[in-house]
Amino acid sequence: METKREYPTKDQHVRSKPLKHTLLSRFTRKPSRTLGHYGGSRPHSLWLRGPYEAAQQVVAVAPDYVHLSVPDEAKPAWTHVLQAPGPIRADVTQMLGILREVISLPSPPNIRTAIALDWYKIPDDAVDPRQWSNTETAELLRQGKYLNAYVPAEQRRAGLELVERLCRVIGAHPVLRQATVVLDVPGHDGQRVSFGSRVAASVAYRLGLPVAKTSARAEFRPPAKNTDSAERIAAIKDQFFVPFDIQGRVGLVVDDVFKSGTSMSETARAARTAGAATVNGIVAVRTMKAR
């Protein structure tokens, strides 16, 4: 006889402002008498609380999982239930561990899986949002991107630390580490190498992967931070291309900031046009606003 389930309550797990830990999980085993349709293999249920994209990353690693309905009495503490035969796999456990550390992004068109290391800002109800502090990752980005010639040693240190953090997550993520080519996002000024492109090249070097440098048809476009979503889409729609044959490759778009996902999506579209089999994405930080 199956024992009554005791569902953890929301208050047992939820911080008032969860910033980074976007996934909670537990797993349970079903009594063997209920498992005939698995051919005698005793399945387990994986309970998740997090965004849909996080659950889909688990399924991408282990396609045997099927989505079950979350019982009403388990909501809102749990948002997804996945079930698969046999014990939980080691790569699934690894995926769950890394998903607790990162931000699962809403995958834009042409992207299978996308994550950010962290948010850009730390919300604080006591101060004006324009005065919110940077997260630790965003501060590394700021130093690596803007210190420039003023403090070159600090700029280099921050940039290398950011690259190291990206590489660590890529190596631990069962989907992202399948990459066979790194793609950068073209900067707004074709005469300069953007910080995002430098980060992508450094990540590729550290991982021992080739870089398929993405090109833009226009020499210059307005910086993304100075445009709204509609303007960004209009400025880069069908403007990117990859001038290399990457037939059958697994692409990984590496960039510094995720706002609306438009640049990542267009880079992935260019990669797919050049033959990439699939494309994933990773960025350092995600902004609080998509526009």
Helices and strands as residue ranges (DSSP letters): G 10-12, E 24-29, G 32-34, G 36-38, E 44-49, H 52-61, E 66-68, G 72-74, E 80-84, H 90-99, E 103-104, E 114-119, E 121-122, G 129-131, E 133-134, H 136-146, H 152-172, G 176-178, E 181-184, H 195-207, E 211-212, E 215-216, G 224-226, H 229-236, E 240-241, E 250-258, H 262-273, E 278-286
